[in-house]
């Protein structure tokens, strides 16, 4: 017989490390797309609002990415319309 041992903690740690590498790659790819590949950059505020997180509760690993503090991010991601607004002359 073989004397192989299965170390579940080592496997979980290895998966968490790989997931964290993929999280970083995903965040970099999103920021790259917001840096001129897909959208033109004016201030960089949208790009700088992107963050990602890895959650590991011992039985599942999940990665999430989000944009916070930039109200127009959802319109750029999902499409939509803004309400009509008045255009007022400042120099007449």
C-alpha positions in Angstrom: 0.0 0.0 0.0 0.9 3.6 -0.5 1.7 6.0 2.3 0.1 9.0 0.7 -1.5 11.6 2.9 -4.0 14.2 1.9 -3.5 17.6 3.4 -6.7 19.5 2.9 -5.3 22.6 4.4 -2.4 22.7 2.0 -4.8 22.3 -0.9 -7.1 25.0 0.4 -4.1 27.3 0.9 -2.8 26.6 -2.7 -6.3 27.3 -4.1 -6.6 30.5 -2.1 -3.1 31.7 -3.4 -4.0 30.9 -7.0 -7.4 32.6 -6.6 -5.7 35.7 -5.2 -3.3 35.8 -8.3 -6.4 35.6 -10.6 -8.1 38.3 -8.6 -5.1 40.6 -9.1 -5.0 39.8 -12.8 -8.8 40.5 -13.1 -8.4 43.8 -11.4 -5.5 44.8 -13.6 -7.5 43.8 -16.8 -10.5 45.9 -15.7 -8.3 48.9 -15.0 -6.5 48.4 -18.3 -9.8 48.4 -20.2 -10.7 51.7 -18.3 -7.3 53.2 -19.3 -7.9 53.7 -23.0 -8.5 50.2 -24.3 -12.3 50.6 -24.0 -13.0 54.0 -22.5 -11.1 57.3 -23.0 -9.5 58.5 -19.7 -10.1 62.0 -18.6 -9.5 62.1 -14.8 -8.9 58.4 -14.0 -11.5 58.6 -11.2 -13.4 55.6 -12.6 -10.3 53.5 -13.0 -9.1 54.4 -9.5 -12.5 53.4 -8.0 -12.1 49.8 -9.0 -11.3 47.3 -6.2 -11.4 43.6 -5.8 -11.7 41.3 -2.9 -11.1 37.6 -2.2 -13.2 35.9 0.4 -12.2 32.5 1.8 -14.5 31.0 4.4 -12.8 27.6 4.5 -15.3 25.9 2.3 -15.6 28.3 -0.7 -13.4 31.0 -2.3 -15.0 33.9 -4.1 -13.7 36.9 -5.9 -15.6 40.1 -6.3 -14.8 43.4 -8.2 -16.6 46.6 -7.7 -16.5 50.3 -8.3 -17.4 52.6 -5.4 -17.9 56.3 -5.2 -18.4 56.9 -9.0 -22.1 57.3 -9.8 -21.7 57.0 -13.5 -20.0 53.6 -13.4 -23.3 51.6 -13.6 -24.3 53.5 -16.8 -21.0 52.8 -18.4 -21.2 49.1 -17.4 -24.8 48.3 -18.0 -26.0 51.1 -20.3 -28.9 53.4 -19.5 -30.1 57.0 -19.8 -29.7 60.1 -17.7 -32.4 62.6 -17.1 -32.6 65.7 -19.3 -30.8 68.7 -18.0 -30.9 72.4 -18.7 -28.1 73.9 -20.7 -27.6 77.5 -19.5 -25.4 80.1 -21.2 -22.7 81.4 -18.8 -21.4 84.0 -21.3 -23.9 85.7 -23.5 
